[in-house]
Every structure is written in structure tokens, then in C-alpha cells.
Amino acid sequence: MADPQPIRFKDGAAYELTMGKWSHLVGGRFVDWLAPPAGLAWVDVGCGNGAFTELLVERCAPSSVDGIDPSEGQLAFARTRAGAAGARFQVGDATALPYADKMFDAAVMALVIFFVPDPVKGVAEMRRVVKSGGIVAAYAWDVTRGGAPFEPIWDEMRRLGVEPAQPPSKDVSRIEGLARLWRDAGLLSVETREIVVERGFASFEHFWTATTAHNVNVAIEAMTAEQQAQLKARVQARMPTDAAGRVAFTSKANAVKGRVA
Ligand SMILES: C[S@@+](CC[C@H](N)C(=O)[O-])C[C@H]1O[C@@H](n2cnc3c(N)ncnc32)[C@H](O)[C@@H]1O
């Protein structure tokens, strides 16, 4: 199989169609688990189009929220998101955060750690910018164990001999990988949790459009029209629909949290 092109994050509106809803579903459960007190200063590392930033603003009564992401296309959407009003967004990289030491009470990576080429450095940076006693947390789809929302498509692509694009550091998405990263970074009171979420779609067509709209599926773009039609038919054949034609799919994320010493 040819190496797939890397996953790109260029278009915040397309991301919203594909991953925004999933991000809200899993992010909401993650916030419930964190149960943070009000009044914290947060940094949302890899904030993307602001899907999770919005949850911080709306549900966590923060004193401030900073969001950072390398993609200007994602940030442009985040800046227009009414639910994230008041958050400050800027371009930057998880492995070189443009913040002073101990500036924040909490740092999070929502569906990001497996995209960071050097996750060890990414966690060290979150730890550096959080005050003593503060929270460092993350969650990621359990990509290597079939937990991603794209899994039925990825699986059928592989059966057709097409390698789907994958997050470059996908091995850290395993629950034991996250726990090890957090402990090795010297974080205390490390806890992990699996988060399973179900998303319903009005029809298979809705599922297909919503799951392929975002250019995360760059390998699909590289397939011929005939291959794409074959892929779609194979995915449809394995997705059960109810009497009304609705489709539901369940995804699984792994979450981790710890405290700065
Ligand atoms: C799956 S999206 C998650 C976006 C958002 N946090 C959410 O929950 O919807 C992954 C994001 O990680 C960003 N990203 C990729 N590499 C990064 C890096 N080295 N540092 C920070 N963010 C990165 C991408 O630009 C993208 O917006």
C-alpha cells in the first residue's frame, strides 16, 4: 500500500461538518469527568475550529480561555464561533507554546495529542505553562483499536488496498500510552477513562457526507470515482439502519488527567 498523505486541517467549516458534532459529544463527557471548578485560566492546545473551546467557555465558567493551533483555517472559524466569544485564539505549536511558565490553571488537548509529532514534548509544554496543582488533561480517539468515527470507512479502504491517512502519533491514543506519557512527564494523581459516544445520522447518506466532508479523508480524494463508489457501497452494506433509515455509529476515546506537582 502506498503511504497516505498526511491529514490536513485547513478548513474549519468542513471540520465542523465532520468532527464538530463528535467533538462536542466526546468533549462534553470529558468536561463532566474533569469536573473543574469555576474561575480557571485555561489553554486549549490544538483548539482547531474552537469546538472544544466552546465547551470550556459555555460549561466551565473560566476566568480566561486561550486557544492555540497551527492552522489559520481552523482558527478563522473559531474566531467566528459565538459560543467561544471571549476566547483568545492564536497560531502556535503544541511543542513550543508561546506562553510564560505557570500562566494557566489548566491545559487541555482535545483530539490533538496523536497529531503532535513529539507528544512527550507536547505534554512537557502543557506542564510547563500550568501552575503547581493545576490540571493537564487530554483525550484522543482510540485509533489503533477501532475507536475513531472514521473506522468503518478506514476499514473498508484497507480491504480495497488503500491505506487511509492516520494521525502520525496514533500509538499514544491507547489508554496505557496516555497514562505512561502523563506519568513520565512527572504529573501526579494520573487517572484515565474510556469515553464511548454514539452519534446518530438521519440516513446513511448523512453519515457518508458528514464523515467524508472534511479533508481528513485525503486518501479518499486520491481514489478514482469508481473506487469511491465501491467504497461507499461497501461501507453502506455494513452500516445497520433502523426502520426509518437512520444510522448510528459508536466511537471510543481515551482520556487522561493529572496534576502539576
Ligand atoms: C482533530 S482536531 C481537534 C480540534 C479541536 N481541539 C476539537 O476538539 O475539535 C486536531 C487539531 O490539532 C491541530 N494540530 C496538529 N498538529 C498540532 C501541533 N503540533 N500543535 C498544536 N496543534 C496541532 C490541528 O491543526 C487540528 O486543529
The ligand as an SDF file (V2000), in Angstrom:
LIG
                    3D

 27 29  0  0  0  0  0  0  0  0999 V2000
   -8.9150   16.6250   15.4280 C   0  0  0  0  0  0  0  0  0  0  0  0
   -8.5100   18.3370   15.5010 S   0  0  0  0  0  0  0  0  0  0  0  0
   -9.0760   18.7840   17.1390 C   0  0  0  0  0  0  0  0  0  0  0  0
   -9.5580   20.2140   17.2030 C   0  0  0  0  0  0  0  0  0  0  0  0
  -10.2970   20.5850   18.4810 C   0  0  0  0  0  0  0  0  0  0  0  0
   -9.4050   20.5140   19.6270 N   0  0  0  0  0  0  0  0  0  0  0  0
  -11.5120   19.7330   18.6960 C   0  0  0  0  0  0  0  0  0  0  0  0
  -11.6530   19.1520   19.7710 O   0  0  0  0  0  0  0  0  0  0  0  0
  -12.3430   19.6520   17.8090 O   0  0  0  0  0  0  0  0  0  0  0  0
   -6.7590   18.3170   15.6990 C   0  0  0  0  0  0  0  0  0  0  0  0
   -6.1480   19.7030   15.7310 C   0  0  0  0  0  0  0  0  0  0  0  0
   -4.7870   19.5750   16.1110 O   0  0  0  0  0  0  0  0  0  0  0  0
   -4.0760   20.5900   15.4390 C   0  0  0  0  0  0  0  0  0  0  0  0
   -2.6560   20.2600   15.4490 N   0  0  0  0  0  0  0  0  0  0  0  0
   -1.9670   19.4520   14.6260 C   0  0  0  0  0  0  0  0  0  0  0  0
   -0.6660   19.4480   14.9420 N   0  0  0  0  0  0  0  0  0  0  0  0
   -0.5120   20.2700   16.0020 C   0  0  0  0  0  0  0  0  0  0  0  0
    0.5870   20.7080   16.7840 C   0  0  0  0  0  0  0  0  0  0  0  0
    1.8380   20.2760   16.5350 N   0  0  0  0  0  0  0  0  0  0  0  0
    0.3670   21.5920   17.7700 N   0  0  0  0  0  0  0  0  0  0  0  0
   -0.8870   22.0270   18.0450 C   0  0  0  0  0  0  0  0  0  0  0  0
   -1.9620   21.6430   17.3360 N   0  0  0  0  0  0  0  0  0  0  0  0
   -1.7850   20.7840   16.3280 C   0  0  0  0  0  0  0  0  0  0  0  0
   -4.7140   20.6130   14.0540 C   0  0  0  0  0  0  0  0  0  0  0  0
   -4.4460   21.8130   13.3550 O   0  0  0  0  0  0  0  0  0  0  0  0
   -6.1760   20.4240   14.4030 C   0  0  0  0  0  0  0  0  0  0  0  0
   -6.8560   21.6500   14.5170 O   0  0  0  0  0  0  0  0  0  0  0  0
  1  2  1  0
  2  3  1  0
  2 10  1  0
  3  4  1  0
  4  5  1  0
  5  6  1  0
  5  7  1  0
  7  8  2  0
  7  9  1  0
 10 11  1  0
 11 12  1  0
 11 26  1  0
 12 13  1  0
 13 14  1  0
 13 24  1  0
 14 15  1  0
 14 23  1  0
 15 16  2  0
 16 17  1  0
 17 18  1  0
 17 23  2  0
 18 19  1  0
 18 20  2  0
 20 21  1  0
 21 22  2  0
 22 23  1  0
 24 25  1  0
 24 26  1  0
 26 27  1  0
M  CHG  2   2   1   9  -1
M  END
$$$$
